[in-house]
């Protein structure tokens, strides 16, 4: 282990990691635990959980307790697990078959060219993928996919469109760099349709799902994003759009710079840290002040539940793990949670962390999560 790795592990044990660093350490654990040798007995996690739970304040019960308290208990259990990963032996053949679990989503996306040809994007690609008119599409050593002019731009060339998409259980493996230099990331079950070169008075793209933008600003050719009934216009900007069909509203969050969010009835100019939310069937947008780190948690490989209800949380789980959710008792949908969980974890780890609140319980059957009281 290098000095940097030891320093990061110490920060984790002391509770001083950023969410991104925490996700890295937990990824070490999750990936190492399948291959390390085991010369000592497995710790009794159930006993540890019980002892930690009994040490919590008397008013711990019910949906009022947030997952932030429970996450402390989960972190202690994980720290004990980190000690044991260095002394685990490889799993014996067939041992994993005894436990049904679902792995986290993957870094993969699909690029659809103007002629309908589809290219699967993974982190191992490199080099030129295609040429679209006067634009070359290439991957730079698995770091980005870019659109670059191949020669002199001809204004008479027809503008053609490509689409980058992710399925449930996928996220873009690297940023998409549009022809103007704008960088784009896609979460699960999301799309962006864009011209291979930008011509005319504006730069217009269309999105669905959840997409993060770092826009290259050109005042003479504004960058606009069309999403359902809204148009978001860059004024030198980093911003996130959440516009899934199964969500009740469109949420646009400004990270840096300025944007204008417009609907047929209203427009608003956002400041950094503000979110514009518009519910389906409503004309008005509501502005909130939000924690940007929570909004960008998906991009940084963790879930952040900041006072969210269970139904909202499990929609995110459903998209990332490509599972269906079934509620035996619909009343649990409105119980609230808070905290963070790594997206590197298998789905059972996420569910066990949620169960520490005792507000809900889960059964995993195939690719279906059954929620019980």
Helices and strands as residue ranges (DSSP letters): H 3-13, H 19-32, H 45-54, G 58-60, H 67-85, G 95-98, E 106-107, E 109-112, E 118-121, E 127-132, E 135-139, E 144-149, E 161-165, E 170-171, E 175-177, E 183-186, E 191-195, E 202-214, E 222-227, E 230-243, E 249-262, E 267-270, E 274-279, E 286-289, H 292-295, G 298-300, E 302-309, H 310-321, E 324-327, G 330-334, E 336-342, H 347-355, E 361-365, E 368-372
